[in-house]
Amino acid sequence: MITVLVSVIIILVLALVGVWFFSSAFRIWTEQPKYTLLERDKIFEHAMHALNKGNRDNAGHVPPT
């Protein structure tokens, strides 16, 4: 039973890798969360820089909201 389960998982992984390799649309879809996270991180860093720019005496301190 465990052999069947492992075999099915290996087949699924190989199928996904194959689809990822040959389909640019699938690759874009699977990698989109990474780019979304990077964009949010960029926005956060920009906002933190803007907050700290006006508050150089308390660098690193985030005012309470």
C-alpha positions in Angstrom: 0.0 0.0 0.0 2.8 2.4 0.9 4.5 1.6 -2.4 1.4 2.6 -4.3 1.1 5.9 -2.4 4.7 6.8 -2.9 4.5 5.9 -6.6 1.4 8.1 -7.1 3.1 11.0 -5.3 6.2 10.6 -7.5 4.1 10.5 -10.7 2.2 13.7 -9.6 5.4 15.5 -8.8 7.0 14.5 -12.1 3.8 15.6 -14.0 3.8 19.0 -12.3 7.5 19.5 -13.0 6.9 18.6 -16.6 3.9 21.0 -17.0 6.0 23.7 -15.2 8.9 23.1 -17.6 6.8 23.2 -20.8 4.1 25.7 -20.0 5.0 29.3 -19.5 1.5 30.2 -18.4 1.6 27.6 -15.6 5.1 28.8 -14.6 3.8 32.4 -14.4 0.7 31.3 -12.3 2.8 29.2 -9.9 5.4 32.0 -9.4 3.0 34.9 -9.0 2.8 34.6 -5.2 6.5 35.2 -5.0 6.3 38.4 -7.1 3.3 39.6 -5.1 5.2 39.1 -1.9 8.3 40.9 -3.3 6.1 43.8 -4.4 4.5 44.1 -0.9 7.9 44.0 0.7 9.0 46.8 -1.6 6.0 48.9 -0.7 6.6 48.2 3.1 10.3 49.1 2.8 9.3 52.3 1.0 6.7 53.2 3.7 9.2 52.4 6.5 11.8 54.6 4.8 9.3 57.5 4.6 8.4 57.1 8.2 12.0 57.0 9.4 13.0 59.9 7.2 11.0 62.4 9.2 11.9 60.8 12.5 15.7 60.5 12.5 16.0 60.9 16.3 14.1 57.7 16.9 15.4 55.6 14.0 13.8 52.2 13.9 10.9 53.3 16.1 7.5 52.9 14.6 4.9 55.2 16.0 1.7 53.5 17.4 -1.3 53.6 15.2 
